[in-house]
Amino acid sequence: MAKSGSDDNVIPLRRGRTPGWLRQWPIIIVLAGVSLAMVLISLDSFRRGSVVLSASVLLAAFLRLLLPDSDAGMLAVRSKKIDVVTLGLLGLGVTIFTFWVPPPS
């Protein structure tokens, strides 16, 4: 005897053939920017590295704002509002400090 109901029309979801690490593309892009910033800072280019660092953090805030929770991957830590405000304030703070520090004489 077959069950009747809405379960008869359910199509099981399949995961795509995309590797798991590739579904984390937002955090991969942000971490690539942070890594580039660290390399620039270590090569004695403090201001350029700090600008790249702040741009990476602001990009993380922008991506978290635009992407739904299911696509944000590891950028989604708390609620969207808290994540965007935290990343935005951190990125803005790094930007302010970047231009506040005087250049070497």
Secondary structure, DSSP 8 states (H G I E B T S, - for coil): ----SGGGG-------S--GGGGGHHHHHHHHHHHHHHHHHHTT-HHHHHHHHHHHHHHHHHHHHHS-HHHHGGG-SS-HHHHHHHHHHHHHHHHHHHHHS----
